[in-house]
Amino acid sequence: MKHCDNLENCPLFRKYKNCENKNYALTGFIRAYCKDDKYVDCVRRKLSKALGGPERIPANMMPSGLPVFGTFRDDWSAEVKALQVTLKP
């Protein structure tokens, strides 16, 4: 089974790894997307490739392309929002 090479440096997991109320859900996403063959479906990963790097990907975007629960996509750039819709798994 292959895993995502970006897992250790992913801004999403670095930002929320110590948030108790979000950790359970993120652990599920890590198992489903990052440590399984489904990593190829990760919208964050696809956006990173399309935009030339991870620095333009919102930290609160989950691998599914949705915002982390309790957060919003209001501050995401129009470019990210448009691409995100086309890249959802």
Buried (B, 14 or more C-beta within 10 A) or exposed (E): EEEBEBEEEBBBBEBBEEEEEBEEBBEEBBEBBBBBEBBEBBBBBBBBEBBEEBEBBBBBBBBBBBBBEEBEBEEBEEEBEEBBEEBEE
